[in-house]
Amino acid sequence: MKQVHIFLLLVTLPLLFGCSRKEYDTSEGLNKEIRLFEKEFSVPIGSIGPFTLSSVFSKITEIPGLGSMLADYIKEGEDGTILLESTGSLFKIDAYDLENQLEDASQPSLWNAGYQSGYVGGLAGSLSLFGIQTREQKLVIEAVNPLRDAVSVTSKATYSCMDSNEAGPMSIGALESFTLPRRNERVELVSMSIPEYITSALSYVNLTDLTLSLPAHPASRIANKEDNLYFCFDYKYSTGIALSSSFHFDLKDLAVRGLNLPLSAFQLKQCDVTAEVESTLPIQATINGIRVLKPMASEDEEDTVDETMEVTCESTINGGSQELPASSLVTIHIEALEGTIPDIGGLQVDLEVAGEPGYGSVALSGKQGIRIKSSSATLSGGITIFQGNKQ
């Protein structure tokens, strides 16, 4: 609204200074319609933003269908780092079910759970298909013993990655032999960082020959039957993300609503909006097409392009970094093919995004984003000011 107020002030000032001139005298019903700036007139709009990744991710839950699921995976660290997190179970068994599988439950015994495996990559594994790499991967494995007795455990544990060429199955030495404390206490068995040369997401954690040393009648040794009956082996996985040189994505018919550009009152035939865009994102974005959307009567209505409007913009927004932001000049030309430019509430955009050449693998942070440093609207074809009803 501030920009609109400035615009109206600039438009009305010439009228105030010219009120004593005959051609602006409306006392005899003349000149009810005044047309200004027949050639062109430039109006400064000012700076807008910044729009950061943090502000984008804060609205993830609003995405229909996928919002709540994505919000469970995507987090922001204390330093602003964008993290993908996932949790789940590697192995879980009820103590009663376990006892039923023993050959002789009346004697202490070794019970072999065999081969157990869990997919831990989550969303990070899927993003690798789009040229998004992992950074600073971390894996935590925890376990719970429901019995009043400590339980010794042995296993041959390994982890693997999405890209087997980077690393084959790698051993997790801490899980070869360990003891689970008694009385339903959760214990952290492993807390490890994945080597930095591995840029693909973790895929599986495998437990081979998982063997538990059990007391006689283990079900009778459950510490709290109303609390937990299960032996559990769970994982927590997190990773930062970065764009690789192969990152490339096309966004077609991307609807941008809520613009609220009140242009109809000025009876414009055409105008140019120019903006200097500053980016700290390591992303190069090319605008391949823009279309004006008709106003919607309700939120359930589908987007409809206004065919009477022509918008041209073939600009590229260069990527930068927080240390060295990149500036780009973007110009959008709006022209009415019929009548004049109406109020614009939304645009439909075709956008091509890719990793900025020469930046390599750059970790994404919630502090990265874009802002409009300065912008202006150049209005041409004249502005019509109505002084009253036409006679």
C-alpha positions in Angstrom: 0.0 0.0 0.0 2.9 2.4 0.7 4.0 2.2 -3.0 0.4 2.9 -4.1 0.2 6.0 -1.8 3.5 7.4 -3.3 2.2 6.8 -6.8 -1.1 8.6 -6.1 0.8 11.5 -4.6 3.0 11.9 -7.7 0.0 11.7 -10.0 -2.1 14.3 -8.1 0.6 16.9 -7.5 0.4 18.4 -11.0 -3.3 18.8 -10.6 -2.9 20.8 -7.4 -0.4 23.2 -9.1 -2.5 23.6 -12.2 -5.9 24.2 -10.6 -6.0 27.9 -11.6 -5.5 27.2 -15.4 -8.6 27.3 -17.6 -8.0 23.9 -19.2 -8.4 22.4 -15.8 -11.5 24.4 -14.8 -14.4 22.0 -14.3 -16.9 24.6 -13.2 -18.7 24.7 -16.5 -18.7 20.9 -17.1 -15.5 21.0 -19.3 -12.5 18.7 -19.1 -14.1 16.0 -16.9 -11.4 13.6 -18.1 -7.8 14.6 -17.9 -5.0 12.5 -19.6 -1.5 12.9 -18.2 2.0 11.7 -19.3 1.1 10.7 -22.8 4.6 9.5 -23.5 5.8 7.9 -20.3 6.3 8.5 -16.6 8.6 6.5 -14.2 7.5 5.9 -10.6 10.0 4.6 -8.0 8.5 1.7 -6.1 11.3 0.9 -3.6 12.9 -2.2 -2.1 11.0 -5.4 -1.2 12.1 -8.4 0.9 14.3 -10.2 1.6 12.4 -13.5 0.9 14.6 -16.2 2.5 14.4 -20.0 2.4 13.5 -19.8 6.1 10.3 -17.8 5.3 9.5 -20.3 2.5 9.9 -23.4 4.7 7.8 -21.8 7.5 4.8 -22.1 5.2 5.4 -25.7 4.1 2.5 -26.9 6.2 0.2 -24.8 4.0 0.9 -27.0 1.0 -2.3 -29.1 0.4 -1.7 -32.8 0.9 2.1 -32.8 1.2 2.6 -30.0 3.7 2.5 -31.9 7.0 4.7 -34.7 5.6 7.3 -32.3 4.3 7.3 -30.4 7.6 8.3 -33.6 9.4 11.3 -34.0 7.2 12.6 -30.5 6.6 14.0 -28.6 9.6 16.2 -25.5 10.1 19.3 -25.8 12.4 20.3 -23.2 14.9 22.9 -21.8 12.5 20.3 -21.6 9.7 21.4 -24.8 7.9 18.5 -26.6 6.1 18.3 -30.2 7.4 16.4 -33.2 6.2 15.6 -35.5 9.1 14.0 -39.0 9.3 13.4 -41.4 12.1 12.2 -45.0 12.1 12.6 -48.6 13.3 15.3 -51.1 12.3 13.9 -53.9 14.4 11.1 -54.4 16.9 9.6 -57.5 18.7 7.2 -58.1 21.5 8.9 -59.9 24.5 5.9 -62.4 24.5 6.3 -63.1 20.8 10.0 -63.6 21.3 9.5 -66.1 24.1 7.2 -68.1 21.9 10.0 -68.5 19.4 12.4 -70.0 21.9 13.1 -73.7 21.8 13.3 -73.9 25.6 12.1 -70.8 27.4 12.9 -72.3 30.8 16.6 -71.9 30.2 18.7 -68.8 29.5 19.4 -68.8 25.7 20.8 -67.0 22.7 18.1 -65.9 20.3 19.1 -65.0 16.7 16.9 -62.5 15.0 18.7 -63.1 11.7 19.0 -60.4 9.1 17.3 -57.0 9.9 17.4 -53.9 7.7 15.9 -50.5 7.5 15.8 -47.8 4.9 16.9 -44.5 6.5 17.4 -42.1 3.6 13.8 -40.8 3.5 13.4 -37.6 1.5 17.1 -37.1 1.0 17.3 -40.3 -1.1 14.6 -39.0 -3.4 16.1 -35.6 -3.9 19.3 -37.1 -5.2 17.4 -37.7 -8.5 17.2 -33.9 -9.0 20.9 -33.2 -8.4 20.7 -32.4 -4.7 23.6 -33.7 -2.7 23.9 -34.4 1.0 26.2 -32.6 3.4 27.3 -33.5 7.0 25.2 -36.7 7.3 24.7 -38.0 10.8 23.3 -41.3 12.0 22.2 -42.2 15.5 21.0 -45.7 16.5 19.2 -46.3 19.8 17.7 -49.3 21.5 15.3 -50.2 24.3 15.3 -53.4 26.5 12.0 -54.0 28.3 13.3 -56.5 30.8 14.5 -56.1 34.4 17.8 -57.8 33.3 20.6 -56.4 31.2 20.8 -58.1 27.8 24.0 -58.7 25.8 23.8 -58.2 22.0 26.1 -59.1 19.1 25.6 -58.3 15.4 27.4 -57.5 12.1 26.2 -54.0 11.2 26.8 -52.1 8.0 25.4 -49.0 6.3 25.2 -48.3 2.5 24.5 -45.3 0.3 22.3 -44.5 -2.7 25.4 -44.4 -4.9 27.2 -47.6 -4.4 30.1 -46.3 -6.5 31.0 -43.8 -3.7 31.1 -46.5 -1.0 30.1 -50.1 -0.6 28.6 -51.5 2.6 30.6 -49.9 5.5 31.0 -51.5 8.9 29.5 -50.0 12.1 32.0 -51.3 14.7 30.1 -50.1 17.8 27.3 -52.6 17.1 29.5 -55.7 17.0 29.1 -56.3 20.8 27.2 -54.2 23.4 24.9 -54.5 26.4 21.4 -53.1 26.7 20.7 -51.8 30.2 17.8 -53.1 32.1 14.4 -51.6 33.1 13.3 -50.1 29.8 16.1 -47.6 29.5 16.7 -46.2 26.1 20.4 -46.2 25.2 22.3 -44.6 22.4 24.3 -47.2 20.7 25.8 -45.2 17.8 26.2 -41.5 17.1 28.4 -41.1 14.0 29.1 -38.7 11.1 29.3 -40.1 7.6 32.6 -39.3 5.7 32.3 -36.0 3.8 33.5 -37.6 0.5 30.1 -39.5 0.4 27.7 -37.0 -1.2 24.8 -39.4 -1.8 22.3 -40.0 0.9 22.4 -43.0 3.2 20.1 -45.8 2.0 20.1 -48.8 4.4 21.4 -49.8 7.8 21.7 -53.6 7.9 21.9 -55.8 11.1 23.2 -59.3 10.2 23.0 -62.1 12.8 21.5 -59.9 15.4 21.7 -62.1 18.6 20.3 -61.4 22.0 21.4 -63.2 25.2 18.1 -63.8 27.1 17.2 -64.9 30.7 14.9 -67.8 31.3 11.2 -66.9 30.7 12.0 -63.4 29.3 8.3 -62.4 29.2 8.1 -62.8 33.0 11.0 -60.4 33.3 9.3 -57.4 31.7 10.0 -54.4 33.9 6.7 -52.6 33.3 3.9 -54.4 31.4 1.8 -51.2 31.1 4.7 -49.2 29.7 6.6 -51.2 27.1 6.7 -54.8 25.9 9.1 -54.4 23.0 12.8 -54.8 22.2 13.4 -51.8 19.9 16.2 -50.7 17.6 15.6 -47.3 16.2 17.5 -44.8 14.0 17.7 -41.0 13.7 19.1 -39.6 10.4 19.9 -36.0 9.4 21.7 -34.3 6.6 22.3 -30.9 5.2 21.7 -30.5 1.5 23.6 -28.8 -1.3 23.0 -28.2 -5.0 25.3 -30.0 -7.4 26.3 -28.9 -10.9 23.7 -31.3 -12.3 20.8 -29.6 -10.4 18.1 -28.5 -12.9 14.4 -28.1 -12.6 11.6 -26.7 -14.8 8.6 -25.1 -13.1 5.6 -24.7 -15.5 2.5 -22.7 -14.9 3.6 -21.7 -11.4 0.7 -19.6 -9.9 1.7 -16.5 -7.9 -1.4 -15.1 -6.2 -2.0 -12.2 -3.8 -0.1 -9.6 -5.8 -2.9 -7.0 -5.5 -1.6 -4.5 -8.2 -4.4 -1.9 -8.5 -3.8 -0.7 -12.0 -7.2 -0.4 -13.5 -8.0 3.0 -12.1 -5.2 4.6 -14.1 -6.4 3.4 -17.5 -3.0 2.2 -18.7 -2.3 0.7 -22.1 1.1 -0.6 -21.1 3.7 -0.3 -18.5 7.2 -1.7 -17.7 8.2 -2.8 -14.2 12.0 -2.9 -13.7 13.6 -4.3 -10.6 17.2 -4.9 -9.4 17.2 -8.3 -7.8 19.8 -9.3 -5.3 20.3 -13.1 -4.6 22.3 -15.0 -2.0 21.0 -18.3 -3.3 23.4 -20.5 -5.4 20.6 -20.9 -7.9 20.3 -19.4 -11.4 16.7 -18.8 -12.3 15.5 -18.0 -15.9 12.1 -16.6 -16.5 10.7 -18.1 -19.7 7.2 -16.8 -19.6 4.7 -14.8 -17.6 0.9 -14.6 -18.0 -1.7 -12.5 -16.1 -4.3 -14.5 -14.2 -8.0 -13.5 -14.1 -9.4 -12.7 -10.6 -10.9 -15.7 -8.9 -14.4 -15.5 -7.5 -13.5 -18.2 -4.9 -10.4 -20.2 -3.7 -11.8 -23.3 -5.3 -11.9 -21.8 -8.8 -9.1 -22.9 -11.2 -6.5 -20.5 -12.5 -7.5 -18.8 -15.8 -5.2 -16.8 -18.0 -6.4 -13.4 -19.2 -5.9 -13.6 -22.9 -6.4 -9.8 -23.3 -3.1 -9.2 -21.6 0.4 -9.7 -22.9 3.4 -10.0 -20.6 6.9 -10.3 -21.8 10.0 -11.1 -19.7 13.0 -13.0 -20.7 15.4 -12.4 -17.8 17.8 -14.4 -15.8 18.3 -14.0 -12.0 21.9 -14.9 -11.3 22.8 -16.9 -8.1 25.1 -15.6 -5.4 26.2 -16.3 -1.9 25.8 -14.6 1.5 29.4 -13.4 1.3 29.0 -12.2 -2.4 25.4 -11.5 -3.4 24.6 -11.3 -7.1 22.6 -8.5 -8.6 20.4 -8.9 -11.8 18.2 -6.4 -13.6 14.7 -7.8 -14.4 12.2 -6.0 -16.6 8.6 -7.1 -17.1 6.5 -5.5 -19.9 2.7 -5.5 -19.4 0.5 -4.5 -22.3 -3.3 -4.5 -22.8 -4.3 -6.0 -26.2 -7.8 -4.9 -25.6 -8.9 -1.9 -23.5 -6.6 -1.0 -20.6 -4.7 -2.9 -17.9 -7.0 -4.2 -15.2 -6.2 -4.8 -11.6 -3.7 -7.7 -11.4 -4.1 -10.2 -8.6 -1.9 -13.0 -9.9 0.6 -14.2 -12.4 1.4 -17.5 -14.0 5.1 -18.1 -14.4 7.4 -20.5 -16.3 10.7 -20.8 -14.4 13.8 -22.7 -15.1 16.2 -23.2 -12.1 19.7 -24.6 -12.1 22.8 -24.5 -9.9 24.8 -21.3 -10.5 27.8 -22.2 -12.7 31.1 -22.1 -11.0 29.8 -22.3 -7.4 30.2 -26.1 -7.0 28.4 -27.8 -4.1 27.0 -25.1 -1.8 25.0 -26.0 1.3 21.6 -24.5 1.6 20.8 -22.2 4.5 17.5 -20.6 5.7 19.4 -17.3 5.6 19.8 -17.4 1.9 17.2 -15.7 -0.3 16.4 -12.9 -2.7 15.4 -9.3 -2.3 14.4 -6.4 -4.6 17.0 -3.7 -3.9 15.2 -1.1 -6.0 12.3 -1.1 -8.5 10.3 1.3 -10.6 7.3 1.3 -12.9 7.5 3.1 -16.2 3.9 4.0 -17.3 3.2 4.8 -20.9 0.2 5.6 -23.0 -1.1 8.1 -20.6 -3.0 8.1 -17.3 -6.6 9.0 -17.2 -8.0 10.9 -14.2 -11.8 11.2 -14.0 -13.0 14.4 -12.4 -16.7 13.5 -12.4 -19.5 12.1 -14.5 -19.1 12.6 -18.3 -21.5 15.0 -19.8 
